Every structure is written in C-alpha cells, then in structure tokens.
Amino acid sequence: MCVADVITKIPMTAIPQRFRVDMAGVEYEIVSRWNGAVSSWVLDLYDANREPMIMCIPMVCGIDLLSQYGYLNIGAELWVLTDGDDTAPPTIDNLGAESNLFLVVRSE
C-alpha cells in the first residue's frame, strides 16, 4: 500500500489573524501578525487551551518553520512558499495571495 504526505494550504490574508488548525490530529491555535520592527510576518502557536507554545516564528520561505521545535512532537510541518521565488518572504501585502502557508503531515 502506498501512503502519501498530506499537504494542506492554510487560507491566509494580509491582515493579522487568529485561527485554529488541526495538525496531525491535535488542535492548535495560530496567530499571525506583521512585525514592523523586522518587516516580517510572524506566527505564534498555542495549544488547544490557548497556552503559548512558540512565539514570534518568522515566516521564512523554503524551510519547515517548526523544524527546530521537534521536541514538542507536533507531528506536522509548516512551510511558506512564494509563487515564482521560493526564497522570497511574504510581504505586508502578498500573504495569502502570492505567499502562502502550507501544513504538511508526513506519512509514516
């Protein structure tokens, strides 16, 4: 039997947001916001009880945003990709349009 990774595009817009997402069977809350001090979108990750887990994750393209937090055993990955340039970070205006956030759950 062949099992594939599950890749889901998380709908985003270029305004600060708070939403819940299921990652590998566990519900988390994500907060996105523009950080003008570093000219970058950042994410905060909370558990289902709204307890902070990871704060101020820069939305960098081309890497798993959660890779350095393996000790949390989230069981999923978050990737940002920008159309036409996989290394271009999302801008204040293009998040959810040309730059998108993807949830990846790897098959066992």
C-alpha positions in Angstrom: 0.0 0.0 0.0 1.3 3.5 -0.9 0.7 6.3 1.5 1.3 9.9 0.6 2.1 13.0 2.6 -0.9 15.3 3.2 -0.3 18.9 2.2 -2.9 21.5 3.0 -2.9 25.1 2.1 -3.9 27.2 5.1 -6.0 30.1 4.0 -4.4 33.4 5.0 -4.9 37.1 4.3 -2.6 40.0 4.6 -4.2 41.1 7.9 -3.5 39.8 11.4 -5.4 36.7 12.1 -6.2 34.2 14.8 -7.5 30.7 13.8 -7.5 27.1 14.8 -5.9 24.3 12.8 -5.7 20.5 13.2 -2.1 19.3 12.9 -1.7 15.6 12.9 -4.9 15.1 14.9 -4.2 17.8 17.5 -5.9 21.2 17.5 -3.6 24.3 17.8 -4.3 28.0 17.5 -2.2 30.1 15.2 -1.9 33.9 15.4 -0.3 35.8 12.6 0.8 39.4 12.6 3.1 41.8 10.8 6.1 42.7 12.8 7.1 46.2 11.5 10.4 46.2 13.5 11.8 43.4 11.3 9.4 43.9 8.3 8.2 40.3 8.5 5.1 38.3 9.2 5.4 36.2 12.3 3.3 33.3 13.8 2.5 32.4 17.4 1.5 28.8 18.2 -0.8 28.0 21.1 -2.1 24.6 22.3 -5.9 23.9 22.4 -6.1 25.6 25.8 -4.6 28.8 24.4 -1.4 28.2 26.3 1.6 29.7 24.4 3.9 27.1 22.8 6.1 29.0 20.3 6.0 32.8 20.0 7.2 35.0 17.1 8.1 32.4 14.5 9.4 34.4 11.4 7.6 33.3 8.2 10.7 32.4 6.3 10.3 30.7 2.9 11.7 27.3 2.0 12.1 25.8 5.4 9.9 23.9 7.9 9.0 26.6 10.4 8.6 24.0 13.1 11.8 22.0 12.5 13.7 23.5 15.4 10.8 22.6 17.8 10.9 18.8 17.2 11.0 18.3 21.0 7.3 19.5 21.1 6.3 16.4 19.0 3.8 18.4 16.9 3.9 15.8 14.2 3.5 18.3 11.3 5.4 20.9 9.4 4.6 24.5 8.4 6.1 25.8 5.1 5.8 29.2 3.5 6.2 29.4 -0.3 6.0 32.4 -2.6 5.0 32.0 -6.2 7.9 32.4 -8.6 10.5 32.7 -5.9 10.7 30.0 -3.2 13.1 32.2 -1.2 11.1 35.5 -1.2 9.5 36.2 2.2 5.8 37.2 2.3 5.4 41.0 2.2 3.0 43.1 4.1 0.6 42.9 1.1 1.0 39.5 -0.5 0.4 37.0 2.3 -2.4 34.7 1.2 -2.0 35.8 -2.4 1.5 35.1 -3.8 2.9 33.9 -0.5 1.1 31.0 1.2 1.3 28.9 4.3 1.2 25.1 3.9 0.6 22.4 6.6 2.4 19.1 5.8 1.7 15.9 7.7 4.2 13.2 6.7 3.1 9.7 6.2 4.5 7.0 8.5 
